[in-house]
Amino acid sequence: MKYKRQFNGKQFVIKTATVGLLLNMLISPTAPALAEAGKTPATTETGTTSTKTTTAAATAVKIPSVESLGLNLKSAVLIEPTTGEVLLSLNADVPLPPASMTKMMTEYLVADAVKNGQITWDQKVIVQENASKQIGSRIFLAVGDEHSVKDLYIAMAVGSANDATVALAELVSGSEQQFAELMNQTAKRMGMKSAYFINSTGLDRDDMPAKFRPEEDRETVMSAMDAALLAKFIVTDHPDFTDFTTIQSYKFRERDTEPMINYNWMLEANKDIANFKAYAYPGLDGLKTGHTSNAGNCFTGTAVRDGMRLISVVMGANSEAHRFTETKKVLDFGFNNFEVKQVIAPKAVIAGNETVPVLKGKNKKVSVVTDEGVTFIVPKGTVSPQIKTTVAINDAATLVAPISQSSKVGKVTYSYQVKGISQAQQKTVNLITAEEAEKAGWFKLLLRAIGEFFGDLFSGIKNLF
């Protein structure tokens, strides 16, 4: 039923249902909650989203082109592992034979097995036939030999020993082919797009012992981007990798006349060694070389400078020395032109979204902040990076007091585009309450409902004139 009234010839309508609701509020102890719950939020969609870009102009910093480096390689890539930003890319997604860079996956999985308690560093490994028949880089293991996991791991990481690598793979999975299955499963989990492994070593199929070759006629392949992603997981999940990769030489047996020498000529410690000092690179502490006739010379390197770690991959260099001189170009490009910068501090207040509305609270709004800071890679010397901010607030109907401090009420996504780099960096953090939002008493809710009712009523009347 409706009541009609006229003012100055204009007609407006008052619904009796509305009057009834007010009367119901006055006589029912549960009315405040019903009135508040039935209120139409300012935004009726599920959540609200707003986007803005900071107005501070970024300092103009020119980044050289990849072409200017004159790289003579099949492919190359450079990434910063904490942000995942790709700083340089040359045919980076093309799958190629990675040679012994394959062993990075074996290293990762063996280190994982130790970390998970499946095996121990001191555990003895009995060498089987497959390991003893490996060719290429090796430490000449014989069937029945016993060596510790740690010694075999060092032989793999430092001397790229194929026989030591197979012995470890068989220890973890029972056979090299079962281990290869684990490698492929792990590659998918890591998000590697083109990687496929047929063995633990990176040897071509024809170079494997005939008895232990996979039935399928395929080869191991991995793109430079896949190799960089694998290296990212190594440095992130196993930060003690440098305990092995920085060993310059290692005598595997007492009877060995010569120690194995680390194939990585770029180790910073090599600056004092005559044969390698021309290649030694400040801060470089890993990771893995590779070479076969099909792959050419490859190298996944990683170095730290001024607190920033970079991971580089070069594939298809034409000599041992060339893979290191090209790596220097790639790493110099990164360290000379970029830096890691915290662009948003923790507990930041978002302009225009300093508060969110709260239903049934003592206060109608509660202050909100971000739960963590944001770090991006920026061109070196950038003063005010131009950051795009997108805020998404939870559905207003879910923000009902009481709400404890640090409760999640939405998300903030920050985006930053470096000129000359195709992929924008992006990070999403939570928007949380900066304080507790206490629930109001029923009497306060009643008075608020009455006030809002009459406010809406008189506003409707005013709009008629």
N, C-alpha and C positions, 0 to 999 in steps of 0.2 A: 504494500500500500504506500502511496506517495501523497505528501501535502504540497500543494502549489501555493505560492505567494507571488504577489506582484509588487515591484518597486519601480516607480516612474515608468510604468508601462512595460517593464521587463519582467519575465517570468523565470523563477528558479525553482528547483525541486529539492526537497528534503526527504530522504528515504526513512521510513519508519524503522527499517532494519537497523539503521545507524543509531537512532534514539534507543532502540531496544538493546543494542550492544552496550551503550553507556549505562543503562539501568542495570544490566546484568553485571557490569563491572562493579557497580556500587554495592551489590548484595552478595557477590560470590568471592570467597577468599582466594580462589584460583584465578580470578579475573585478570589481575595484572599480567600473569604469564600468558594468558590467552590473548590479551590485547597486544602485547609486545610481539608474540609469535605471529599474529595475524597481520602485522604491519607490512606494507609493501616496501621493500628496500629501494634505495635510490636507483640502483641498477638491477634490473630484473633478470639479466643474463646470468649464467653460471660463472661467477668470477668477473673481474674487470681487468682490462689490460690497457696500459698506456706506454707509449714509446717516446723517447726524446733523445736528442744528441747534444752533448755538452757543447757550449758555444765557444769555448777557448780554442783558438786556432793552434794547430800543431806546428812546431818549428819545422821549416822546410829542410829536410835532410835527403840528399840524393843518394840512392842505392845503385851501385854499378850493376850493369846487366850481366847475366850469366855468360853471354857471348864474349864479353870483354875479358874473361879469364882465359880464353883460348884452350879449353880443356880438350885433350886428345884421348877420349875414352868412349866406351860403348854406352855407359850410363854412370850417373853420379847423383847423390842426394846429400843434403845437410839438414839436420833437424835439431831442435832444442827439446830435450826429453820431458821436462816438467810441463811445458805448455803443449808439446806435440807440434809446434809450428814448423812448417817446412820452409827453410830459408833459401834453399837452392835445389833445383830439380833439372836434371838432364836425362831424358828417357827413363825416368825413375821407376815407372810402372811396367817396364818391359821385362818379362821373365828371361833370365839368362842362367847358364851354368855357374854356380857360385864357388865351385871347387871346395877348398877346406874351410871356407866361411860357414859351410854346413855344420862344422863342429861346434859352432856357437849354440845351436839347438841342443846338441849332445851335452855340452857344458851346462846349459841351463837345466836340463832334465836331471842330470846327475846331481847337481847342486841342490835341486828341489828334493831329490830322493834322500839326500843327507839331511836337509832341513826338516823333512817330514818324519825322520827316524826310520825310514825304510832300510837305509844302509848307513855305515859310519866311515869316516875318513881313514880310520885305522884298520878297517876290515880287510882281510886278505882275499884276493881274487885269484882263482886258478885259471890259467890261460887255456882256452879251448882251440880246436882246429881252425876255425874261421879266422880268429885273431892271428894265429901263427902264420897264415898264408897270405896276409895282406902285403901289398907292394907299395912303392912310393916312400914317402916319409915314414920311418918306423924305427923302433928300438930293438928289433930282432927278437921278439918274444917267441919262446918255444912252448909246445904243448906241455902242460904240467907245471910251468913256471908259476911261482906265487909272488904277488906284489900287492902292496896296499892300494886302496882306492886313491889315496892322496898322491902317491908316486905316479900312478897311471894318469891321474888327472893333470898333474904337472907336465908329464910327457905329452899329453894331448894339447894343453894350452900353450906350452913353450915351444916344443919341438914338432907340433902338429902330427904326432905319431899315429898312423892309421891303426896299427895293431893294438895300441893302448886304448884307442877310442872304441874299437869293436869289443874289446874285453869288458869295458865299462858298460857298453850298451847291452851285452849279453847278461851282465850281472843284474841290471835294472829290470829287464823285460824277459829274460830267458833265451831269446834269440834276437839276432839283429833285425830280422824282418818284423818281429813283433814290436821291437823298439821303433822301427820306421813308422809303423802304424801310430804309435804314441806321438812321434814327431809330427805327423800330419794332423792328428787330432789337436795337438797343442797349437800348431800354426793357425788352425781355424779359430780356436779360442782367442788367440792373440789378435785376430783380425787381419792376418796376412792373406792377401788376395790371390797371389799367383804361386805361392810356394808349394812345392811337392818334393818329398824326400823318398828315395829308394834305398838309402843306407845311412849310416851314422857318420860317414867320413867325407862325402862329397866326391868320391871316386866315380869315374864313369862306369856304367854297367859292365862294359867289356873288361875293365881292369879289376873287377871283383873276382874272388875265387869262384870258378864255374859252379861248384857244388852249392854255393850259397847265394847265387844271383836270384833276384825275384823273377817269377815267371813272366810277368808283364814287361813288355819291351818299352820301358820308359826311362827317362833320365831325371836326375835331380835338377830342379830349376828354382830360382828365387830372384825376385826383382831387387833392385837397390833399395826401394822403399820397404820391401819386406825385411831385408837384412837390417835396415835402420830400426824398424819396429822391434825386431828380435833383440837387437842390442839395447833398445830402450827398456825392455823387460828385464834384461840381465842387470843393467845398472840400477834399476829401480827395486827389483825383487831380491837381488843378491849383491848388495853394495860392497861386499867383501871380495868381489871378483878381482880386485887389484892385488890381493894376496898372491894370486897366481900369474896374472897377465904382466906384472912388472918384474918378474924374475928374469934376469938377463941371461943367465946360463944355469944349467943344472946337470949334475953328474948322477945318472940314473942308477948305475951300479958301481960298486967300489972297483971292480975290475975293468971298467970302461976306461980306455986310454984318454978319451977326450969328452968333455961335457957337451950336452946339446946346447946350441945357441938359439936364443929367441929370434924368430924370423921377423919380428917387428923392429925394424931399424930405427923407428921414430921415437922410441921410448926416451923420455926426458933424461933419464940416467945415462943414456948413451952419449951425452955431450962430452964426456971425458974419454971416450973410446975412439981411437984414431980412425978405424974403418967406418964408424957410424956417425961421428959427430956432425958431419955435413947434413945428416937427415934428422938428428934429434930435434924434437919439437917441444917447446915449453908447455908443461902441464899434461902432456900426452901419457896415458897410463893403460892403454889397451887399443885394439881388442883382438882382432884375428885376421891373419893373412890367408890367401888362397891362391893356388896355381895348378892348372892342368892345361894341356894343349888346346882343349876346346874352350876353356874359360879365359885363357890369358892370365894376367896377373890382377888380383883383386885385393882389396883391403877395407875392412871396417875399422875405423879409428875413432877414438874418443879422447877428448882433452878438456881440462878445466882451466879457466883463466878468469880472474876477478870474480870468482864465485859462480860463474856460468859454465855449465857443461854443454858441449856440443857433440853430436855423433855424425860422422861422415862415412859415406860408402863410395868407393870407386870400383868400377868393374871394367875389365877388358883393357887394362893398361898393357903396353907392349914390352915391358921389362920389369924386373924386381924394383929397380931404382925408380922407374917411372911411376909406379903406383904410389910411391911415397912423395915424390915431387908434386904430383897432381893432388894428393891429399893435402899437402901444405897449402896449395892454392885455395882449395875448398874451405879448409879451416880458417885460413887468414880472412877469406871473404866474410865468414861469420863473425869472428872476433873483432875485425876492424870496423864492421858496419852495424852491429846490433848489440843490445844489452837487455838484461832482464830488469823490468821495472815494476814496482807495485803501483798500479794505477788507481786502485781503490783500497782504502784502509779498512780494517775490520770495524764492525759496529758503525758503518756509515749510515747517515740519514739521507734518504732519497728526496730531493726537492720535488714538492708537489704530492709526495706520498709520505709525509712525516707521521701521519696517524692513520688508523683504520677505524671504522665505526664498530661498536660493540653493542649487541642486544642485551638488555637486562643488566647492564653494568652500572655501578655508582656514577661513573662518567660515561658519556656517550661515545668516547673515543679513547684509544690507547696508542701510545707512541710505539713506533716500530723502527728497527734498524736491520742491517744485513748481519748475517752470522759469521762471515769470514771475509778476508780481503781478497783482492784479485790481482794477479800478476800476469803481465803480458810481455812478449818480446817486442821491443820498439827500436826504431833506428837510433843509433848512438847519437846522443846530444838532443834528443827530443825532450822538450820542456813540458808541453801541455798536449798529450795525445788526445785526439778527438774520439771520445768513447760514446757509443750508442747504448742507451739504457732502455730496456723493456721491462715493465713491472706487471706482474699478474697477481691480483689479490684473490684469495679464496672466496667462494660463494658467501655472500654476506649472511646467509641463513645459518652458516656453520660457526660464525663468530659470536658465540653466546657466552656471557659471563657465568661462572667465574672462568678466567683464563690465566694460567700461570705464566710467570716471566719466562722468556725464551721459547714460547710456544710458536710453532711455525704457522704463519698466516698468509704466506704467499711466496713468490719467487721473483728474483731479479736476474735478468740475463744481460750481460755486458758483451758488446761486440766491438772489435777493433780491427781495422783494415790497414795494413801497411801498403803504401803505394808501391806498385811493382811486384807485389806478391798476390797471387790469385785468390788464395784461401784466407778468409777472415778468421781471426782468433775469436773464440767465444767461450764464456764461462757463465754458468748459472749458479747462484747462491740462494740461500733461503732468506726470506724476510721474516723476522721474529719479533715478538713483543719485547720492548725494552723494560717493561715493568709488569707487575701483576694487574689484571683487570678484575676487581672485586665485584661480586654480584650485589645489586641494590636490594634493599628491603622491599616487601610487598607494598608498603604504604607509599614509598617514593615512586614506585612503578605506577601505582594508581594515580597519584597526582600528575605524573608525567603524561599518562594516557589521557587524563581529562584535559590537561593543558593542550596537548597536541590535537585532541578532538575539536576543541573550541577554536584553536588557532586555524585549523583546516576549514572549519565552518565559516569563520569571519573572513578568511582569505577568499573563499568561494563567493561570499556576498560582495566583497570589495571588487572582485573581478567583473561583477555584473555591471558596474557603473563606469 
